[in-house]
Amino acid sequence: MTPRKFALLLAGLLMAPACNQGLLGYPGIFQGSNGSCTYPETGGTVACEDFLGSDYGTQLAQSLCANVAMGTWTQNSCATSNSLGTCIVVPDGTGDAQTFQYTYYASADPDSGVTGTALTAETACGVVGGVFTAAQ
């Protein structure tokens, strides 16, 4: 790789986090969500998961949401308005086939009274190995 190509690649990677579409350019790479699942509040945040990868058909995504994660299913994508940010996750070795994206929202924890922040959401994203983009 020439020094010029390397510099252009590096510049592109550094600019990616400034884009509100995330590192992979969602929704440009994907044709949209195969549905979404909203999970119960935990630690001051509510998470909504968009099933983006080609391995997630609507039936599989709905089953994962209702039977495994005990979430609330909808065929719509997660809303991004009033969110803390998004977290795109591409599991190792799957390419884009099993990619999903969380959208985090602030919510008061009923036990502690703590309300989540962008830092809370970014930490949760890091735990699942994702790339966090704070809401603008």
C-alpha positions as a Markdown table, in Angstrom:
| # | Residue | x | y | z |
|---|---|---|---|---|
| 1 | Met | 0.0 | 0.0 | 0.0 |
| 2 | Thr | 1.4 | 3.4 | -0.9 |
| 3 | Pro | 1.7 | 6.1 | 1.7 |
| 4 | Arg | -1.0 | 8.1 | -0.1 |
| 5 | Lys | -3.5 | 5.2 | -0.1 |
| 6 | Phe | -2.7 | 4.6 | 3.6 |
| 7 | Ala | -3.3 | 8.3 | 4.4 |
| 8 | Leu | -6.6 | 8.3 | 2.6 |
| 9 | Leu | -7.7 | 5.1 | 4.3 |
| 10 | Leu | -6.7 | 6.5 | 7.7 |
| 11 | Ala | -8.5 | 9.8 | 7.1 |
| 12 | Gly | -11.7 | 7.9 | 6.1 |
| 13 | Leu | -11.6 | 5.8 | 9.2 |
| 14 | Leu | -11.1 | 8.8 | 11.4 |
| 15 | Met | -14.0 | 10.6 | 9.8 |
| 16 | Ala | -16.4 | 7.7 | 10.2 |
| 17 | Pro | -17.3 | 8.2 | 13.9 |
| 18 | Ala | -18.3 | 11.8 | 13.1 |
| 19 | Cys | -21.0 | 10.4 | 10.8 |
| 20 | Asn | -24.3 | 9.9 | 12.5 |
| 21 | Gln | -24.8 | 6.7 | 10.5 |
| 22 | Gly | -22.2 | 4.7 | 12.4 |
| 23 | Leu | -19.0 | 3.1 | 11.3 |
| 24 | Leu | -20.5 | 0.7 | 8.7 |
| 25 | Gly | -22.8 | 3.4 | 7.2 |
| 26 | Tyr | -26.1 | 2.0 | 8.4 |
| 27 | Pro | -28.5 | 2.1 | 6.6 |
| 28 | Gly | -26.4 | 2.3 | 3.4 |
| 29 | Ile | -24.9 | -1.2 | 3.7 |
| 30 | Phe | -28.1 | -2.9 | 4.9 |
| 31 | Gln | -31.5 | -2.7 | 3.2 |
| 32 | Gly | -33.1 | -1.9 | 6.5 |
| 33 | Ser | -34.1 | -3.7 | 9.6 |
| 34 | Asn | -35.8 | -7.1 | 9.7 |
| 35 | Gly | -37.6 | -5.9 | 12.7 |
| 36 | Ser | -36.6 | -4.7 | 16.2 |
| 37 | Cys | -36.9 | -5.7 | 19.8 |
| 38 | Thr | -37.2 | -3.4 | 22.8 |
| 39 | Tyr | -35.8 | -4.8 | 26.0 |
| 40 | Pro | -36.8 | -4.0 | 29.5 |
| 41 | Glu | -35.0 | -1.2 | 31.3 |
| 42 | Thr | -31.7 | -2.1 | 33.0 |
| 43 | Gly | -29.2 | 0.2 | 34.7 |
| 44 | Gly | -31.0 | 3.4 | 33.6 |
| 45 | Thr | -31.2 | 2.6 | 29.9 |
| 46 | Val | -33.7 | 0.9 | 27.6 |
| 47 | Ala | -32.2 | -0.8 | 24.5 |
| 48 | Cys | -33.9 | -1.4 | 21.2 |
| 49 | Glu | -32.2 | -3.9 | 18.8 |
| 50 | Asp | -32.5 | -3.7 | 15.1 |
| 51 | Phe | -31.8 | -7.0 | 13.3 |
| 52 | Leu | -29.9 | -5.9 | 10.2 |
| 53 | Gly | -27.9 | -8.9 | 9.0 |
| 54 | Ser | -29.1 | -11.2 | 6.2 |
| 55 | Asp | -29.2 | -14.2 | 8.6 |
| 56 | Tyr | -32.1 | -12.6 | 10.5 |
| 57 | Gly | -35.3 | -13.3 | 8.7 |
| 58 | Thr | -38.4 | -11.8 | 10.3 |
| 59 | Gln | -39.5 | -15.0 | 12.0 |
| 60 | Leu | -36.1 | -15.7 | 13.5 |
| 61 | Ala | -35.7 | -12.1 | 14.7 |
| 62 | Gln | -39.2 | -12.2 | 16.2 |
| 63 | Ser | -38.5 | -15.5 | 17.9 |
| 64 | Leu | -35.1 | -14.3 | 19.4 |
| 65 | Cys | -36.8 | -11.2 | 20.7 |
| 66 | Ala | -39.8 | -12.9 | 22.4 |
| 67 | Asn | -38.4 | -16.3 | 23.4 |
| 68 | Val | -34.8 | -15.6 | 24.2 |
| 69 | Ala | -34.6 | -12.0 | 25.2 |
| 70 | Met | -38.1 | -11.5 | 26.6 |
| 71 | Gly | -38.4 | -8.2 | 24.7 |
| 72 | Thr | -41.2 | -6.5 | 22.8 |
| 73 | Trp | -41.2 | -7.1 | 19.0 |
| 74 | Thr | -42.1 | -4.7 | 16.2 |
| 75 | Gln | -41.5 | -4.9 | 12.5 |
| 76 | Asn | -40.4 | -1.3 | 12.5 |
| 77 | Ser | -36.8 | 0.0 | 13.0 |
| 78 | Cys | -35.8 | 1.4 | 16.3 |
| 79 | Ala | -36.5 | 5.2 | 16.6 |
| 80 | Thr | -33.4 | 7.3 | 16.9 |
| 81 | Ser | -35.1 | 10.5 | 18.2 |
| 82 | Asn | -34.4 | 11.2 | 21.8 |
| 83 | Ser | -31.8 | 8.4 | 21.9 |
| 84 | Leu | -28.5 | 8.5 | 23.8 |
| 85 | Gly | -26.8 | 6.9 | 20.7 |
| 86 | Thr | -26.4 | 3.7 | 18.7 |
| 87 | Cys | -24.1 | 0.7 | 18.9 |
| 88 | Ile | -23.4 | -1.4 | 15.8 |
| 89 | Val | -22.2 | -4.9 | 16.4 |
| 90 | Val | -20.7 | -7.3 | 13.8 |
| 91 | Pro | -20.0 | -10.7 | 15.5 |
| 92 | Asp | -16.6 | -12.0 | 14.6 |
| 93 | Gly | -16.4 | -14.3 | 11.6 |
| 94 | Thr | -20.0 | -13.5 | 10.4 |
| 95 | Gly | -19.3 | -10.7 | 8.0 |
| 96 | Asp | -22.5 | -8.6 | 7.9 |
| 97 | Ala | -24.8 | -11.6 | 8.1 |
| 98 | Gln | -25.4 | -11.4 | 11.8 |
| 99 | Thr | -25.0 | -7.6 | 12.3 |
| 100 | Phe | -27.3 | -5.9 | 14.7 |
| 101 | Gln | -27.6 | -2.4 | 16.1 |
| 102 | Tyr | -28.7 | -1.2 | 19.5 |
| 103 | Thr | -30.3 | 2.2 | 20.1 |
| 104 | Tyr | -30.2 | 3.3 | 23.7 |
| 105 | Tyr | -32.6 | 5.6 | 25.5 |
| 106 | Ala | -32.4 | 7.1 | 29.0 |
| 107 | Ser | -34.8 | 5.7 | 31.5 |
| 108 | Ala | -34.9 | 5.9 | 35.3 |
| 109 | Asp | -34.1 | 2.7 | 37.0 |
| 110 | Pro | -37.0 | 1.9 | 39.3 |
| 111 | Asp | -34.7 | 0.4 | 42.0 |
| 112 | Ser | -31.9 | 3.0 | 42.2 |
| 113 | Gly | -33.5 | 6.0 | 40.5 |
| 114 | Val | -30.4 | 6.3 | 38.3 |
| 115 | Thr | -31.0 | 7.6 | 34.8 |
| 116 | Gly | -28.6 | 6.4 | 32.0 |
| 117 | Thr | -26.4 | 8.7 | 30.1 |
| 118 | Ala | -24.4 | 8.5 | 26.8 |
| 119 | Leu | -21.5 | 7.1 | 28.9 |
| 120 | Thr | -23.8 | 4.4 | 30.3 |
| 121 | Ala | -24.8 | 3.5 | 26.7 |
| 122 | Glu | -21.3 | 3.6 | 25.4 |
| 123 | Thr | -20.2 | 1.2 | 28.2 |
| 124 | Ala | -23.0 | -1.2 | 27.5 |
| 125 | Cys | -22.0 | -1.1 | 23.8 |
| 126 | Gly | -18.4 | -1.9 | 24.7 |
| 127 | Val | -19.5 | -4.9 | 26.7 |
| 128 | Val | -21.1 | -6.5 | 23.6 |
| 129 | Gly | -18.1 | -5.5 | 21.4 |
| 130 | Gly | -19.8 | -2.8 | 19.4 |
| 131 | Val | -18.9 | 0.6 | 18.0 |
| 132 | Phe | -20.8 | 3.4 | 19.8 |
| 133 | Thr | -22.0 | 6.6 | 18.1 |
| 134 | Ala | -23.4 | 9.2 | 20.4 |
| 135 | Ala | -26.6 | 11.0 | 19.4 |
| 136 | Gln | -26.2 | 14.5 | 18.0 |
